[in-house]
Amino acid sequence: MTTLGRRIASWVKGLKYGDLDDAAIREVKRRVIDSLATTLGAYDAHPPKIVREKAMAVTAGSPKRKDTPVVLSPNRPLPDPGATVWGTCHHTLPELAAFANGAMVRYLDYNDTYLSLEPAHPSDNISAAAAVAEQTGRGGRDFILAVVIGYEIQCRLCDAASLRAGGWDHVTYGALSTAALAAKLWDLSEDQTEHALGLAGVCNIATRQTRTGQIADWKACAFANAARNGVFAADLARRGMTGPHEIFEGPKGLIRQLNIPGVKNMALGRRGDYMINKTYIKYWPAEYHSQSAIEAILALRPEIGKRDVVKLDIKSFEAAVSIIGSEPEKWRPTSRETADHSMAYCVAVAMIDGDVTLASFDDNRLRDPKVLALMDKTSITEDAEMNKGYPKGIPNLLVVQLADGKTVQKRVDYPRGHALNPMTDDEVVAKFRRLAAGVIANETADRILDAAWRLDELDDLSGITAFEVLKH
């Protein structure tokens, strides 16, 4: 019987750029712009500074260009010319670049999302694809193909089985998806790719404690660490190391250990049916299950006006209640990481301020008496009707009782940015410019945007990876 690892390896090896549809190629460009936006918005935060310092402790030379191609020969070692730590001139090992850049993409919880049996942030794959593409001197088309592969493997695994149900974290799938995309960029054989999946899968099983209770800096680094290890696993396989056989189906493999039998029948993409087309760009910098609740309260805000709120009831679905609406810590967040994973907080600050921005999670806002008072009037309950609408949508129904006796309500299923209510290209660019303002020069922003929209024409990735931030 062909193992799932072998089936994935065969699919990865066989997929060509010509197999991609125009929509998937377009979405890669949009996701690159969005990921660089969230990187720049997070650049001066504490955890991004730590991960850059860690990556920059190692120097790996300068990236190879098309005039000095890397020879992908199994008979001699591949030189490690390095990959860029974004926003610097420093080149480090690709696995460290994947880690540092991935943590910056993820820190604000503002990068894209996919919701299924297991939720995920599939643009977390982009830093790994960029690092290995840069290290191997690959051009834009190879990079686009690798990104599509990363999205495909991660999202199809999320469709197949829930990790959250067993207390495991979605980044477990990320080690596999990044190993697969790195294998493609290193042009590994089917055997080597299957070994890369075994090496990545056997030692990167993450617990969901990352997202439980008061949430720490590590939340931003969890997938970045999986990406680091996925790239590392593919590099070991490229150099000849073998990985555990039957990583999925084995007697101690992922299916049995994580109780995920559904992955045995996992589908893989084909032209016109790639998972990247089904993912969502975030409109607000908050955990995705809260996006429809934020949109609903903003729609109700003019009707509420200056009248006092007596009670705010959010009728939601199991995943939202479990992840961002049930723990006591979510009613008194002490960190931005916990606050952006608190639906009560996000709705309260949106009601009071009329928006949710990066400033909504400043320390002084977390202690704002007005925000805390409205949170104390808020309840979040699981509702059978809302459960029916998930994961196709993220339905949240807000019912607000006012002091004058009036009750107003609003339900939103597909908030702005959802695959069924997508942001326009102009809105994606506006998000990029908003987060880039004051971090990079306007000319640099123009150059990055131009390169991203022409990604399929680029001979190397320097147009999107080689930029410097402004001095502060």
Secondary structure, DSSP 8 states (H G I E B T S, - for coil): ---HHHHHHHHHHH--GGGS-HHHHHHHHHHHHHHHHHHHHHTTSHHHHHHHHHHTTS-------TTS-----TTS------EE-TBSS-EE-HHHHHHHHHHHHHTTS-S-BB-SSS-B-GGGGHHHHHHHHHHTT--HHHHHHHHHHHHHHHHHHHHH--SGGGTB-THHHHHHHHHHHHHHHTT--HHHHHHHHHHHHHT---BGGGGSSS--THHHHHHHHHHHHHHHHHHHHHTT----S-TTTSTTSHHHHHT-GGGGG----BTTB-GGGG-B--SSSS-GGGHHHHHHHHHHHHHHTTS-EEEEEEEE-HHHHHHHSSSGGGGS--SHHHHTT-HHHHHHHHHHHSS--GGGGSHHHHT-HHHHHHHHTEEEEE-HHHHHTTTTS--EEEEEEETTS-EEEEEESS-TTBTTB---HHHHHHHHHHHHBTTB-HHHHHHHHHHHHTGGG-SSSHHHH--B----
